[in-house]
Amino acid sequence: MSVDSLPIEGSCRCERVRFSVSAAPVITMACHCTGCQKMSSSAFSLSALIPASGFTVTQGCPVIGGMQAVDRHYFCPHCMSWLFTRPHGIDEFVNVRAALLDNASGYVPFMETWTREKLPWASTPAVESFAQLPEPQEFPRLMQAYAEFSRSTPASQ
């Protein structure tokens, strides 16, 4: 993804909720857990972990939905599109559903998680793969590897 393309806008399906991303992601991912499969109605969810200071809801008022557990999943109250997640314990980041960005082509998933629950036919171009979530101590390495990956990956891939 090219940082030159920032800020980038995004929205839910009905466009009643819009948001802006003004910071590059620290990592992009595809999650294959059954929860993401059900909430996204797809084989996996695509997301970009964005510094919270670089994420702004610019229109509308998202509501908390999903499992309403420790992670706060935000949805459009009208079309019910899953917009973003504020993960518990890491308030400095927002996990944005990358496919909702107006131009999501540069947000290639760098890692995939919960592959032990993935559908047998599902595949991604992810470089890193984890049966569950990576251990917290792996994130500095992953974020550094993603920074190198994102500099070398053209936005059209």
Sequence and secondary structure as in RCSB ss.txt:
>XXXX:A:sequence
MSVDSLPIEGSCRCERVRFSVSAAPVITMACHCTGCQKMSSSAFSLSALIPASGFTVTQGCPVIGGMQAVDRHYF
CPHCMSWLFTRPHGIDEFVNVRAALLDNASGYVPFMETWTREKLPWASTPAVESFAQLPEPQEFPRLMQAYAEFS
RSTPASQ
>XXXX:A:secstr
  GGG SEEEE TTSSSEEEE S  SEEEEE  HHHHHHHTSS EEEEEEEGGGEEEEES  EEETT SSSEEEE
 TTT  EEEEE TT TTEEEEEGGGBTT TT   SEEE GGGS TT     SEE SS   GGGHHHHHHHHHHHH
HHS TT 
